[in-house]
């Protein structure tokens, strides 16, 4: 591993994260017990529509190892002032190297700097292994949403 650089990327450059976002989608698909159909059809184009909405303010940070994109974090604030750590992924061999910590610091600073009224993270069912990571930053389950399975 070389030197890891984390930099902001404009929304117009979001395409750079597509391969990693696809890995995250497949990660969720493999773990989905009840809603795998959602992850089968949840394309990158559909996902980025949220960030292109005029009412959403987005921040994208990308980690690179010698120019190769190895992780990203997208944070958003909606028109009601609610912040969200919207999507975060790091290539497996780079995990536990402090990249996630830096992503969280940058995202929380960005959201706080815009005066968010609250900050949330949505963790997909089946991805509970991510919960201890988010707990380190003070995030805990607030409620559980159950959906009717129509597949």
Secondary structure, DSSP 8 states (H G I E B T S, - for coil): ---EEEEEE-GGGGGGGHHHHHHHHHHHHHH-SS-HHHHHH--HHHHHHHHHSTT-EEEEEEEEETTEEEEEEEEEE-TTSEEEEEEEEE-GGGTTSSHHHHHHHHHHHHHHHTT-SEEEE---TT-GGGHHHHHTTT-------------
